[in-house]
């Protein structure tokens, strides 16, 4: 099952629920960023083209990883992929720092 929303929100993610043996993805329109919902977890995912193949990359689990942090990591992965596609290996970014709640 596939759903699309304009923008993911904490309230929206909290409202998503899957029955046992069911899973579905909710994608932000035009971004490749979304959340996979199962009966046991909600995982942030990003669709990216790697070596010419479409891949789903798991970014982190909700609510352990806040939405704002997941979106930032998705943007970081997208930037790295764009730089890699452009063929400039010198444009690498440092690894993301782990999220530490205040």
Secondary structure, 3 states (H helix, E strand, C coil): CEEEECCCCHHHHHHCCCCCCCEEEEEECCCCEEEEEECCCEEEEEEEEECCEEEEEEEEEECCCCHHHHHHHHHHHHHHHHHHHCCCCCCCCCCCCCCCCC
